[in-house]
Amino acid sequence: MKKSIILILTLLPVFIACRKKEVDKIDGPSLNNVYGAFNVVSPLDKSLDSVDFSIGQTLSFSAEISKIVDWKIKITGQNSGAVKIIEGTSSKLDATNTTWIGNTTEFPVFRTEICDIQLTFNGEADTLVSQVKIIQPKLNPGFVVADFETGLNPGWASFIQSGADMDFQIKTDNFAPQGNSYYNMAGTVDWDWLIGYLYLGASAYGAPHFPLSDNPDNTYFNIMIYGEPGMINTLLLFQFQEDDDNNGSFNATSEDMYSLEIPVNWVGWKLISVKYSDIPSLFNGQPSAPNGNGQHNSDKIQQVNILDLANPISGNAKTKIDYIIFTENAPVNP
Amino acid sequence: MKAILILSITCISFWGLSQTGKKVQFVGSARSLLSNASFKTQGSEEDTVTPRKSAGGYALIDLGFKINPNATTEIMGMIRVKNDLGGFWGSNVAFDVRQIYVRGVAGNILRYQIGNIDYKLTPYTFYNHNPDMLISGRGVLKMKEDILNYESFYRDDNTWRQQGAAVDFGLAFPKIIKDVKFNGFITRLNPSNLTNIFERMYGGGNVIITQSKFFKFGINNASVFDLKGTAASVNTYKNSVSSVTYDLGLDRDKYKVGIKGESGISNSGFAEDTSRLEDFFANTQLYVKLKKLNLDVTLGYMNNGADFRSAGAQSKRINFSQTSSFFDRYTNSQIQRSLSMYDLYNDPLLYASSISTGIIGYDPSINNALPYGIASFNRQGIYLTAHYADTSGKISANVDFYKLSEIRGQGTLNLKKFNFINTNVRVNFNKIFGWKKDVSMDIGGNYQFTKRESEIEFERVSLTSGALSFAGEIEILDKLYLLGNVYHYESKGNDLMPLRNAKDEIINFTVFNANRFENYYAAGLKFQFSKDIYLSAFYESNLNNGNGFSPYKLNQFMIIYNMKF
């Protein structure tokens, strides 16, 4: 009995001593990082003074702060007015949390231009600034259906109702989110839903089908759409006609057509990206069974129809579109 | 092997099956509670928004059918019918199944119970600690505490109510080893939703080897685990705690002295975690029992690792991130009323009825030293407990003192240190002075001090909490008792409380400032028809300073009729 107690009392300190050293460990973030004084330990720096995003170069920033803080890097194109925001919470900024591939957060997209860089910290007055030159903007992989930079493709078909204030045309001004031009679609038709349309056939590009992957789960349709302030009446309908039987034409009674309805109820430019397999088949706006093989055959899309619609009660529609592009594996990140 | 006896044969008699010989018995309880409460926001600005009165109550009956189809089987089903005050003809009437189980002895060897089981293993593996009710229950508070415990299925033996199955059996040996007992359980914590929530189970057991009356040894395990394939994910969760328990004692006529304790390891995390939380704990006690004095003294050392996690032993009864539904908002701005000590005795809805797998928030003003009981993680230090009970029942006293510290600092290398003392003295005056009628009084107090020293101001912590309570019961007429309670609770100082993410990792800290006090007074009468039946009417008043910002006063008159049968 006595020996056993001595044995246990002897073993206990040995057991406790086995605990891995805790003297240099803490639970959670350092309190200094949370409640300590704010100081810029190392100033804002960048990996390149000028960057060519078109060849895959990236830009990253570095800085070090004395505590963990919410920070924000704002990059503004001097010519385009494009804005890229990078945000994070840390005490150290480096390539792991600040890398920029040339994409934009607020349209338009960046151009060849000088950009102003601003690093700010939540709750702190300090602002660190710098500049960078974009030699060439980012190129986006994918098949560009239309960016309206060179006018209307003669292979496209268009129709404009005979309503009031009809304004369907390519415009070149500062509104363009990408490049210099976009397509304006506006007018008032109080006797029909249709205001006007633009049919973009693959034949306009010299092929029976758009050059896309056969995997609809990897194929994305992307378009930039502008919502006019105070206008929530505009409805854009995108129809994707498939040539299921590979005969070079579309038969509505025996082949698939998938439709995407976008009520334009926001203000400003917005990028819409939809996975092709997510686009339903619609009949009068309601989901319905497709008339063809019932499969999303992205490699058999032979025409994309863009219909500008509005409820005839008001009959007034006004929007702009730009940069229609099919991408693979991911939505476009312009 | 012939010498091995099956213990369970002898267990049947004390298990209580068919004690009355009746095939069917009715068991249960009934309660009726009426409340008329008033609330008043204190301070210079008159509160014209908060309703000042609240009246309500209910009547309920828990009716159980205990069926003994044979001498070794018992079937229990209990339904609850509850009718809120003012609800008649079917409105505000609730029907629930409160309890259902089958238990018995299979083949005179194996005891089993299926359905609702009240279960525990050891204080570090599976145990329903009660670290927040530090004020002694007596008088009015005792009645209210009993109701809370009954509603939440808490029992004096610290079990958790679970749904599942439990078995146990034992073997007796003629020499070397006296007996070996095996216990096992499996319960279901939550069902799968067939998408992202797994079927979560809780199981384990122990083997207790009694070598002699001098030495007992046990191996224990309790594990929470997700069943693979029950959700569209592979990221299953598991928390496993294994421990050994021992008790080596020398039992003499005048005293018993020995050493006992529990040590073990825990491992918890998700399957896809790159690193899992692993740690160990050790708790050893030297104990002395002086039989003539009826005095137990224990000196203990505990070392619970910072990453020690035990779902079954660290689940709290109260989640302090809740608010009470009783006058939950007040002042003209309708601010949320924080949980008070009074709410802990007043609102059964605050209490959990089962264990949880995440770390539950606690109130450092109430128990900062041991927020999860003796199984609290990240604590090391010594403790001393002394329990004395006069053999004639005149006086009893308990003192528990802990001197602890963190093992790993939170946000800093500096460690918090905790001093915690909790004491309670009960005096039965009638036995001292030879009076025929009961006159008893409880005096209780607790004090906690948390300190973290640092050269950096924002790392410093200093938090003091304490409560002093008096409770008395005087039998003024035959079976008619005068009840009285007074307590004062106070907490002042600061702490930094961790904010945790879904994986219970600390991601930030929030400043906790306490400047709280509460004063509570209660007085009433209780007529004790029998041991299990009473009728009581009392008035209570609670003054709360609202942490120094928005004080309020809450008064309540209650009538409670309670019976068990």
Contacts between the chains, C-beta under 8 A, distances in Angstrom:
chain1	res1	chain2	res2	distance
A	1	B	214	6.3
A	1	B	248	7.0
A	1	B	250	5.2
A	4	B	215	7.6
A	4	B	248	5.2
A	5	B	248	6.4
A	5	B	258	7.6
A	5	B	259	5.2
A	8	B	246	7.5
A	8	B	248	7.0
A	8	B	259	5.6
A	8	B	284	7.0
A	9	B	259	7.3
A	9	B	284	7.9
A	12	B	282	6.6
A	12	B	284	5.5
A	12	B	301	7.2
A	15	B	263	6.8
A	15	B	282	5.7
A	16	B	282	6.2
A	16	B	303	5.2
A	19	B	280	7.4
A	19	B	303	7.2
A	19	B	305	6.8
A	19	B	407	7.5
A	22	B	306	6.8
A	22	B	407	5.4
A	22	B	408	4.6
A	23	B	413	6.9
A	24	B	413	7.2
A	25	B	306	8.0
A	25	B	408	5.5
A	26	B	408	6.6
A	26	B	409	4.9
A	26	B	410	6.8
A	26	B	411	6.0
A	26	B	412	6.2
A	26	B	413	6.2
A	27	B	306	6.2
A	27	B	378	7.4
A	27	B	408	5.5
A	27	B	409	7.0
A	27	B	410	4.7
A	27	B	411	7.2
A	27	B	498	7.1
A	27	B	506	5.1
A	28	B	410	5.6
A	28	B	411	5.1
A	28	B	498	5.7
A	28	B	505	7.5
A	28	B	506	2.9
A	28	B	507	6.8
A	28	B	508	7.3
A	28	B	509	6.7
A	29	B	411	6.3
A	29	B	506	7.3
A	29	B	507	7.1
A	29	B	508	6.7
A	29	B	509	7.8
A	30	B	411	5.9
A	30	B	412	7.0
A	31	B	411	3.7
A	31	B	412	5.0
A	31	B	456	7.6
A	31	B	458	6.2
A	31	B	459	5.3
A	31	B	496	6.9
A	31	B	509	6.5
A	32	B	412	7.9
A	32	B	456	7.2
A	34	B	411	6.8
A	34	B	508	6.3
A	34	B	509	5.7
A	35	B	458	4.0
A	35	B	509	7.8
A	36	B	456	7.9
A	36	B	458	7.4
